[in-house]
Amino acid sequence: MATQIYQAIVDGILVGGVYALMAVGLTLIFGVLDIINIAQGILVVLGAYLSYSLSGRLGIGLFVGLLVTVPAMFVLGVAIQWAFIRPLRGRERTSMTLLVTYAMALIIEGVLYRIYGPDDKQLSASYVTSSVHVLGFYLPYIYLLGFALAVVLVVALYLMLYRTRFGRSVRATMQDQTAARLIGIDTSRVAGFTFGIGVGVTAVGGMMYGATSGGFSPNSGYDLISRLLAIIILGGLGSIAGALVASVFMLTVVSLVDIWSPTWANAVFYAALVLVLVIRPTGFLGRQAVRAQ
């Protein structure tokens, strides 16, 4: 039993890294634009399908393919923000963005059904099915790579936010968009690029999801967005580091409960969310007065 528990903890940490790759973009978009991108789940699935096309049809390796899919998803994100999010104004902006992003999710889902059909797909490579034996534990290479990618991505986003001129503009926009405009920051440009970055990183999360999920289809986005929303709320809305911490915590809890009752594993996922929010409503790394950190 002890071995099972230790293995479950290790598995939860590694799987949490994969979910962090999918959640950081969602929390970054919220931090700057103050909106919840309901389409984030299907965008992750879209990233998985793009990797599937590059690897299955063109023979391009999964990680090499990110050199194509990340820029492509970035451009798509900028286009979505410019065409559908930017024009929204007024008091109803938040509720309207929920409807707009939900509509985008339905459109993308329909396109994926049309192109790929309803059957499950899965990404394959030698490192997807192989593992390394360390200290009595079997660690899949793909999960090790995914966790390493999650850490690198969080660090890279942190450096972008706190060590670059663009990052200063992003943080100023996070704090107060009106004040940011008054000091000469083009908040529309910042919003567009941030939305593009938030969608671009889903290409990485989508590739990892496609390689580790056991199969994905156009309707996989529904389950994903519910989990991602729980993660970013738990970590603290707008907190990039919080998304990583919450992902690891939540997936470790699920992995431990799965030992005793697989049926209850998903329920505990949301029960843990409720419990933490009762104790600390701002989440793990959220703050009362600041939407992002």
C-alpha positions in Angstrom: 0.0 0.0 0.0 2.8 2.4 0.9 4.4 1.8 -2.6 1.0 2.6 -4.2 0.7 5.8 -2.3 4.2 7.0 -3.2 3.6 6.1 -6.8 0.3 7.9 -6.8 2.0 11.0 -5.4 4.7 10.9 -8.1 2.1 10.3 -10.8 0.0 13.2 -9.5 2.9 15.6 -9.5 3.9 14.7 -13.1 0.3 14.8 -14.4 -0.2 18.1 -12.6 2.7 19.5 -14.8 0.7 18.5 -17.9 -2.4 20.3 -16.6 -0.3 23.4 -15.7 0.7 23.7 -19.3 -3.0 23.9 -20.2 -4.0 26.2 -17.4 -1.3 29.0 -17.5 -2.7 30.5 -20.7 -6.2 30.7 -19.2 -5.0 32.4 -16.1 -2.8 34.8 -18.0 -5.7 35.9 -20.2 -7.9 36.5 -17.1 -5.1 38.5 -15.4 -4.9 41.0 -18.3 -8.3 41.0 -19.9 -10.4 40.2 -16.9 -12.3 37.6 -18.8 -12.8 33.8 -18.7 -11.9 32.2 -22.0 -14.5 29.4 -22.2 -12.9 28.3 -25.5 -9.6 27.4 -23.8 -10.6 23.7 -23.5 -11.3 23.3 -27.2 -8.2 25.3 -28.1 -6.1 22.8 -26.2 -7.8 20.0 -28.2 -7.1 22.0 -31.4 -3.4 22.1 -30.4 -3.5 18.3 -30.0 -5.0 17.9 -33.4 -2.4 20.2 -35.0 0.3 18.0 -33.4 -1.5 14.9 -34.7 -1.5 16.2 -38.2 2.1 17.2 -38.2 3.3 14.0 -36.6 0.9 11.5 -38.2 0.7 12.9 -41.7 4.0 14.8 -42.2 6.2 12.7 -39.9 7.3 15.8 -37.8 8.3 14.9 -34.2 5.9 16.1 -31.4 8.4 18.5 -29.8 9.7 19.8 -33.2 6.1 20.4 -34.3 5.7 22.9 -31.5 7.9 25.3 -33.6 4.9 25.3 -36.0 1.9 24.9 -33.7 2.8 27.5 -31.1 3.2 30.4 -33.6 0.0 29.2 -35.4 -2.0 29.2 -32.2 -0.5 32.6 -31.2 -1.7 34.1 -34.5 -5.1 32.5 -34.0 -5.4 34.0 -30.5 -4.5 37.5 -31.7 -7.1 37.2 -34.5 -9.8 36.0 -32.0 -9.1 38.9 -29.6 -8.9 41.5 -32.4 -12.1 40.3 -34.2 -14.4 39.2 -31.4 -13.1 40.4 -28.0 -11.8 43.9 -28.7 -15.0 45.3 -30.0 -16.9 44.5 -26.9 -17.5 47.5 -24.6 -19.7 48.6 -21.8 -21.1 47.1 -18.6 -22.1 43.8 -20.3 -18.6 43.2 -21.6 -17.8 40.3 -19.2 -21.0 38.4 -19.8 -20.7 39.0 -23.6 -17.2 37.6 -23.7 -18.4 34.4 -22.0 -21.0 34.1 -24.8 -18.5 35.0 -27.5 -15.8 32.5 -26.4 -18.5 29.8 -25.9 -19.6 30.4 -29.5 -16.0 30.2 -30.7 -15.7 26.9 -28.8 -18.7 25.5 -30.7 -17.4 26.7 -34.0 -14.0 25.2 -33.5 -15.6 21.9 -32.3 -17.7 21.8 -35.4 -14.7 22.4 -37.7 -12.7 19.6 -35.9 -15.6 17.2 -36.3 -15.8 18.0 -40.0 -12.0 17.5 -40.6 -11.1 14.7 -38.3 -14.5 13.0 -37.5 -15.7 11.8 -34.1 -13.3 9.0 -33.5 -10.6 9.3 -30.8 -7.1 10.1 -31.8 -3.9 9.8 -29.8 -0.4 11.1 -30.3 2.4 8.5 -30.5 6.2 8.5 -30.2 8.8 6.3 -28.7 9.0 8.4 -25.5 5.2 8.4 -25.1 5.1 4.7 -24.2 8.5 4.3 -22.6 9.5 5.0 -19.0 12.5 5.1 -16.7 12.9 3.2 -13.4 14.1 5.5 -10.6 14.2 4.5 -6.9 11.6 1.8 -7.4 9.2 4.1 -9.4 8.4 3.9 -13.1 8.4 7.4 -14.5 7.0 7.8 -18.0 9.3 9.9 -20.2 6.5 11.9 -21.6 5.3 13.0 -18.1 8.9 13.9 -17.1 9.2 16.0 -20.2 5.8 17.6 -19.6 6.6 18.6 -16.1 9.9 20.0 -17.2 8.1 22.0 -19.9 5.6 23.3 -17.3 8.4 24.6 -15.1 10.2 26.2 -18.0 7.0 27.8 -19.3 6.1 29.3 -15.9 9.7 30.6 -15.5 9.6 32.0 -19.0 6.3 33.8 -18.5 7.6 35.2 -15.1 10.7 36.5 -16.8 8.6 38.1 -19.6 6.3 39.8 -17.0 9.1 41.0 -14.7 12.2 41.4 -16.9 10.9 43.0 -20.1 9.4 46.3 -21.2 6.4 44.4 -22.6 6.0 42.7 -19.3 5.9 46.0 -17.5 3.1 47.1 -19.9 1.2 43.8 -19.2 1.5 44.3 -15.4 0.4 47.9 -15.6 -2.6 46.8 -17.7 -3.4 44.1 -15.1 -3.4 46.7 -12.3 -5.4 49.4 -14.0 -6.2 49.7 -17.7 -7.3 53.3 -17.4 -4.1 54.4 -15.7 -2.0 52.4 -18.1 -3.6 54.2 -21.0 -2.9 57.6 -19.3 0.8 56.9 -19.2 0.9 56.0 -22.9 0.6 52.2 -22.9 -1.3 50.8 -25.9 -3.6 48.6 -23.9 -5.4 47.2 -27.0 -2.0 46.0 -28.3 -1.1 44.5 -24.9 -4.5 42.7 -24.7 -4.1 41.3 -28.2 -0.6 40.0 -27.7 -1.5 38.6 -24.3 -4.5 36.8 -25.6 -2.2 35.4 -28.4 0.3 34.2 -25.8 -2.4 32.7 -23.7 -3.7 30.7 -26.7 -0.2 30.0 -28.1 0.9 28.1 -25.0 -2.2 25.9 -25.4 -0.3 24.3 -28.3 2.2 22.9 -25.8 -0.5 21.8 -23.4 -2.5 20.3 -26.3 0.5 18.3 -27.5 1.1 16.9 -24.0 -2.7 16.3 -23.5 -2.8 14.4 -26.8 0.1 12.2 -25.9 -1.0 11.4 -22.3 -4.8 11.4 -22.3 -5.3 8.0 -23.8 -7.4 9.5 -26.6 -9.0 12.8 -27.6 -11.9 13.9 -29.8 -13.6 17.2 -30.7 -15.8 17.0 -27.6 -12.9 16.5 -25.2 -12.9 20.3 -24.5 -15.9 20.2 -22.2 -14.3 18.1 -19.5 -11.0 20.0 -20.0 -12.5 23.5 -19.4 -14.2 22.5 -16.2 -11.0 21.1 -14.8 -8.9 24.1 -16.0 -11.4 26.6 -14.4 -11.2 24.7 -11.1 -7.4 24.8 -11.3 -7.1 28.6 -12.0 -9.7 29.4 -9.3 -7.9 27.3 -6.8 -4.5 28.7 -7.7 -5.7 32.3 -7.6 -7.3 34.0 -10.7 -4.5 35.6 -12.7 -1.6 33.9 -10.8 0.7 32.0 -13.2 2.6 30.3 -10.4 -0.7 29.5 -8.7 -1.8 27.6 -11.8 1.2 25.3 -11.5 0.8 24.8 -7.7 -2.9 24.1 -8.0 -2.4 21.7 -10.9 0.1 19.6 -9.0 -2.1 19.7 -5.8 -5.3 18.8 -7.5 -4.0 16.0 -9.7 -2.1 14.6 -6.7 -5.3 14.5 -4.7 -7.1 12.8 -7.6 -4.3 10.2 -8.0 -4.4 9.4 -4.2 -8.1 9.0 -4.1 -8.0 6.9 -7.2 -6.2 4.2 -5.2 -9.3 3.6 -3.1 -12.1 4.6 -5.4 -11.7 5.6 -9.0 -15.4 6.6 -9.0 -14.9 9.3 -6.4 -11.6 10.6 -7.8 -13.2 13.3 -10.0 -15.7 14.3 -7.3 -12.8 14.9 -4.8 -11.2 17.1 -7.4 -14.1 19.6 -7.0 -14.6 18.9 -3.3 -11.0 20.0 -2.7 -11.7 23.2 -4.7 -14.7 24.0 -2.5 -12.8 23.3 0.7 -9.9 25.5 -0.2 -12.2 28.4 -1.3 -14.0 28.3 2.0 -10.7 28.6 3.9 -9.0 31.0 1.4 -11.4 32.5 -1.2 -8.6 34.0 -3.2 -7.0 30.6 -3.9 -3.4 29.5 -3.1 -1.5 32.5 -4.5 -4.3 35.0 -5.2 -4.4 38.4 -3.6 -7.4 40.6 -2.6 -6.3 43.8 -4.2 -4.3 42.5 -7.1 -5.6 40.3 -9.9 -2.3 38.9 -11.1 1.1 38.3 -9.7 
